[in-house]
Amino acid sequence: MDIELEAGRIQDFVERGNFHAAYNIALSALNQCRRELDQPGVDRCIDIIRGIVDTLAAEFGSRPDR
């Protein structure tokens, strides 16, 4: 799996505000990496998911520290 290609697709969804699609693609990529025993890929997918969550928190969260 080309994680960086998927990361680009995911970022496109995030930029358009389609967080549901972004998260689903990232989670699907993570599962594929797990099936392929690709730990660096899993780690990269987790980083991508964290980025999505951080973006959600910054845009919609009520806590000023986010």
N, C-alpha and C positions, 0 to 999 in steps of 0.2 A: 504494500500500500504506500502511496506517495502522500505522506502526512502533510507536507508543505502545500501540495496542491489542494488537499482538503482544507487546510488552514485558510487558504485564500478564499475558497467557497464559503467557509464559515464566516469569515470576516465580512464578506459581501452581505450576508444575511444580517449580521449584527449592525452594519452601517445602515441598512434599510429598516432596522427596528424589528426584524422578524427573529426574535430571540428563541422562540419555540423551535423553528427550523434549525437555527444555529446549534442549539443544544442537542437536538436529535441527531444531527449529522456528526457532531463531536462524540456523542455517546456511541453511535454506531461504529465510528472509526476506532474508538477505544476497544469495543468488543471484538472487532476484527483483529486488532493488534494482539489482544489477549489470546484469541484462538491460534494466532500464528506464533505465539510465544515471543513476541517482539516487545521486550520490556522498555527499550528506549522509546518506541512508538506509544506505548501505554503512558509513559511519563509525559511525553509531549502532548498527548490528548488531555491528560489531567491538567496540564498547564493551560491549554486552550479553554477547557471548561471553567477553570478558575477565572480566566480573563472574561468570559461571558458573564459569570456571576458578578465579578467586580464592576463590569459595565452596567449591569442591571441595578446593582446597589447604588452606584453613583448617579444614575438617571432617575431612579424611582424611590430609593430609600429615604427615610425620614431622619436618619442619624447623620449629624454633620461631619462625623469622622470618616465617612465613606465617600 
